[in-house]
Amino acid sequence: MYKILLADDEGIVIDSLKYIIEKEFGDACQIAFAKTGRSVIELAENFRPDIAIMDIQMPGINGIDAMKEMKASHSNTIFIVVSAYDKFDYAQKAINLGVLEYLNKPIDRNHIVSILKKAMQIIDKEREKRTQDLITREKMETVVPIIENGLIYSILFRENNNTDDIENFKHLLGLQENYGYMAVLVCGDNQEGTHMTNAAGASVRMQNQYREIREIVKEFFPSCSMGALMANKISLFLPAEDPKMEYNERIFLIEKSRELVRKLRQKMDIKFRMGIGGVKYLHHSMDSYNESLRALSHTTGSVAHVDDLPIGCDYEENYPIETEKQLFEKTQSGDLNGVIASANLFFDWMQENYSDYMSDIKLKVLEFVLWAEHLAYESGGMTYHFRSRQSYLPTLNQLEQLDDVRNWFIDRVSEACRNVVIKKEEQSNTIISRAKQYIDSHYSRDISLDEVSREVDISPYYFCKIFKEETGENFIEYLTNIRIEQAKELLMNTELSMKEICAKIGYSDPNYFSRAFKKKVGVTPTEYKEGR
């Protein structure tokens, strides 16, 4: 349906246009008309026309001024101007208003029909675009919460310190900031001290009202990413441009959070509290999450910010905390170059600021080396020996030059990092070696991925992952290659029938075997045997 407004002070013109439109377009058009500029404007307020065919010269407000008024509130209306005056200034003003066509009276029937069809095509495209925009928006309403939860999950449960997932979610959400802080909403039936009662029951009700909770949270913090409900907690990540929050900004945040908690308490049959952590580098936001929980455990208030409470560890102004964190993250992930770079950066800082305090530098170096080795032991596959570090203190005490201390430091943390990599590789190699041996010994029967993964005592999912990484092919591809190679051997050196060969290499269906053989070798088993 297209709404068409006819504006002309001559009744015969309106009647002619109405007849032409109804004859050509039938019930596809709804027509209204007016004979003065003021009545055109008033009618347009309620009628909201898609197309307006306007005369320039009308009593009172002229057509040009009427269009200006209409465009202010109905910007999507398509205007077609008709005039008995062939004046350049009228045409120029009409063009400046974005008029689709400027026609002189008398109006040719075919011409006006053609122009109306053109206008209807424009309207159809705009409506289709609007529909697609709404569909996209509807999809985004579903997808964005999933992406936001993915970001929260990646922050809280980073696997092997892999930063790629966080970066991917950051890109999908269009986050430009490299810093942020975590907040956590905790619910319960009532508050007893710092504890919320009936967490389980409250979390069930909270789950049922999660959508409404999300809407309220987004009302107060539109830029936040909101995680799924975990037990009786909902985690929030709020991006920040700077690594430190100013006092006034923190006070404003706390007041806004108090308003949020009050509104949630009013809307839900649940009691809420909110803890807020400090601003961190994005990849270290887990520290901010832990701070938000500690803040709640140190006060009975409805909102607690970690910077208001005597908890956590503060560092001297220029202490390179990010470099320290990167050193240990790189150690855990087995990034040797990253470990060496971070260790050198930290030692540079110590040398620049505390070169006269050799004992303190040695203590810090020893602290870092012991923690890096602890991370290596945690990675698995290494045996701890109580006296394995007996030379550390004597060696450090004998070193008199900072460069020698640096070299010892770099050597020890590098060794810890290499142990992480080596032990992971050894574990993977042992598992894959055992799996290959089992497959090589049992390929002649119907063995499965589950059977082999059970044999090496790891989950099928993890087995698939490391098998592909170590061999370059998946389990089925490896098993098929073993069977096909054995089949080629039997075809070349025995007179066994095709059925007998199938039985010996683990295939029950000769036709399936023939297809698999041809796909791998390029010829059928029979052609291969005949070509020997």
JOLIN-V111565 format. One record per run of one state. SS is the DSSP state (H for helix, E for strand, C for the rest). FROM is the first residue (numbers start at 1). TO is the last residue. If there is no record, write none. Layout:
SS;FROM;TO / SS;FROM;TO
This chain:
C;1;1 / E;2;7 / C;8;10 / H;11;28 / E;29;34 / C;35;35 / E;36;36 / H;37;47 / C;48;50 / E;51;55 / C;56;58 / E;59;59 / C;60;62 / H;63;73 / C;74;77 / E;78;83 / C;84;87 / H;88;96 / C;97;100 / E;101;104 / C;105;108 / H;109;156 / C;157;163 / H;164;173 / C;174;178 / E;179;188 / C;189;190 / E;191;192 / C;193;194 / E;195;196 / C;197;198 / H;199;208 / C;209;209 / H;210;220 / C;221;224 / E;225;230 / C;231;232 / E;233;240 / C;241;246 / H;247;267 / C;268;270 / E;271;276 / C;277;279 / E;280;281 / H;282;297 / C;298;302 / E;303;305 / H;306;308 / C;309;320 / H;321;333 / C;334;335 / H;336;354 / C;355;357 / H;358;378 / C;379;391 / H;392;398 / C;399;401 / H;402;442 / C;443;448 / H;449;455 / C;456;459 / H;460;471 / C;472;474 / H;475;493 / C;494;497 / H;498;505 / C;506;509 / H;510;521 / C;522;524 / H;525;530 / C;531;532
